[in-house]
């Protein structure tokens, strides 16, 4: 269980993380400010807009050190809501783990690493789509060798659902994103679908229309298993599974006509 968190400064964020881990959280969910998501410095004048102070900046490795001060990376799983600059943030996390004496092979967590989601629903772009998709699959290959317990992508098109999309559209966007940049990209890069397919993760909304949500989850599990088996030739059962988490209480639920 995680709570999406990140406050004004790395020091404030660290205080919140320590509070959460001391009160039963079994993982951390790391929020970043707009400049970090764009791969820019937080004091970049081009990004000082609407008078809003920037929150959760990670400009340097020192910022990452402060965020995880007195938190053992051996004992937590950390999810990072970061897309285009995911490779840089993962490396900073690795380096902090190394300084703590935690080898990369033991680190657990997830990078969102899905730039097409930004094109679809948010517009926080850093590099052109094709270049970023290449980085996406490079992270697959890197983690396979160096950070094997790390989830290398999380397809999160929940923002579409919050914009009154039907549940069927939430599923459609999510699976389309997973097929195009993720699985097809990994196979095109020469990676084994039975290996990298086990480290894919997904992210769906979970609201209080309980039976509709259960039906959605049951349907998407069957669909993904068939896509991986029949379309991409995955033979490993773990590569056919859709591993996902749900976000509850965030944003707005789908509109009245939202039954998928």
N, C-alpha and C positions, 0 to 999 in steps of 0.2 A: 504494500500500500504506500502510495506517495501522495504528497500534496504539492501541486505546482507552486513554486516559491522563488522569490528573488526580490530583494528590496533595494533601496536607493544606492547603496554602496556595497563593495565586497565585504566590508566589515559587518554591515547590517544583515547581509545575506548569510554570512557565517553564523551570526547570532540566531537567525531563524532556523538554519539547518541543524544547529546543535539542539535547539529547543525541540524540533521535530523528532530527531533521533533519540533524544532522551525521553520522549513521551510516546514511543511505540511505533514510529514510522520505520518501515523496513527497507525503504529506498528513498532517494531524493529525486526531485524533478526540477531541473535547472532552467530558469527563465533568463533571457538575455534582453538587453536593450536594443533599440533600433539600429544604432551604429554597428554594434557587434554583429547583428544579423546580416548587415550589409557588408561586413568586412572592413569597416571604417573605424577610425579613432573616435572616441565618444565626444571629443571637443572639436570635431570637424565642423566649421561654421556652416557648411552647406546643409547640415542636419539639425541645426538649432531652429526648430520650427514651432510655431504656436506657443512659444514661451514655456514649453514643457521640459522639466528637468529630465535628464536621461537616467534610467534605472538599470541596475545590474550590469554595469560595463565590465567587459573583460578585454582590456587593451593589451595586457602584458601577462607574462607568466606569474608575476607577483600578485596580480589580481586573483588568479586561479589559486595560488597558494593561500591567500587570505580567505577565500571562500571555503576552503576545506581545512583550515587550521583546527587542530585537535579533533579531526574526524578521520578515522582510519579508512582509506579507500579499500582495504582488505575486507571491511565489514559492511560496506554499503553497495547497493546497485544504483547507479546514477543515470537518469534519463536526461538527455540534453535536447531541448527544443531548438535545434539549430540546423539549417539546411545548407545553403551555398558554402559557408566557411566551415563546414563540419570537420574537415580534415585538420584544420588548424586547431580548433577547440579540442578535438580528441587528442592531438599531440600534446597540448598543454596539460591535459588531464593525465596523460601517460607520464609526463615528466614529473608532475607532482607525486604520482604514485611511486616513481623511481626514487625520488628524494625521501619518501616515507619507507623505502625498503620493500615496496610491493611490486613484484614483477608484472609486466604487461600481461603475461599469461593468466594472471589471477584477477585482473580487473573485470568487473561486470557492469553492464549498462547498455545504453542505446544512444545512437545519434539519429536524429530525424532524417537528415540527409536526403530530402526529397524536394528538389527544386521545382518540379512541375506543380506541386501543391501551391507554391508561391504564385506561379503564373495563373493558376485556376482561381485562387481565392484571396490572395493577400497583396501581391505585387512587391514583395521585398526581395528584389533581385540583386545579385552580386556579379555574376558572370553570365555570358550568353548560355542558353539552355544546353546546347550541345557540349560545350566545354564542361559545364557543371555535371552533366550526366556522365562524362568521362571520369570526373573526380569521384562520382558515386560508385562506379564499378572498381575504380582503383582502391577505394576504401574496402570494398569486399575482399579484394585480393590481399591487401595489407593485413587486415584483421585475421584472415584465414591463417596467415603465417605467424602473426605477432600477438594478436589479441583475440584468441579463439573463443572466449566466452562473451564477446561483445556482439550485440545485435547491430547489424551494419546499416539498417534502414528501417524507418517506420513510416508507413504510408498513412497520412493523417488528414483525410479530407473532411474532417468534422466541421470545418468552417463552412463548407457548402450546406451542411445540414442546418447550421445556425442561421443561414440565410434563407430559411424556409424551403429548402430543398426537401423533396420526399425521401423517405428512407431508401427507396429503390435507387434514387440518384446518388445518395451518399455511398451506397455499395458500389454502384456503377463507376463513379469517379475513382473510388479507392482501388478497385480491382484494375481499372484501366491504367491508373498510375503505376500499379505494381507490375503489370504486364510489360508496359512499354519501357520506362527507364530502368526498371529493376531486373526482371528475369531475362528479357530479351537482351538488355545491355550486358548482363553478366555472361550469358552464353556467347554473345558476340566477342567478348573479351577473352574467351577461351577458358572460362571458369566452369567447374563441375556443378551442375544444378543440384545434384544430390548433397553437395557440401554447403554451398552458399545459401541454398534454399532453406536450410535449417536455421539460419540466423536472421531471416526476415521477420519483421514484426509489423503489426497493424494497430490501428487506433480508431475506435468507433465511439459515437455518442451513446450514452445510456440514460434515457430519461424515464419518467414515471408512467409511461404507457407500457407496462411491464410485458404483457403478452405479445405486443407488436415487436418489442425489442428482442424478446426470446426468439420469435419467429425469424427475425432478421439475422440473428447470430447463427441459428441452425442452418438457414439457407446459405449464408455466405461460407460456412465451413464446408458444406458439400460442394459448392461451386468452385472454391479454391482448390480443393482436393482433385476435382476433375480437371481443372485447368492445368495444374502441375503435372498430373499423371498423363493425361491424354494429349495436351498441347505441347508440353515441354519434355515429356518422357522421364519425369522423375520417378524413380522406383523405390526410393527410401521413404518409409512411412512418415518420418519426421519432416522430410522435405515437402510432403503433401499437406502437412498440418498448417492451419492458419493460426498463428499465435498472436493474440491481440489483447489490448487492454481497453477499458471503457473509461471515458471521462464523464463524471457525473456532476451536475450542478454548475457547469461552465457554459456561459453564453445563454442563448435562448433555444428552447426546444423547437422542433419542426412545427410548421403551421398546422391549422386544423385539418388540412387535407393530406396529412403526412403519412398515412398508412401506406407502406411501400407496396 
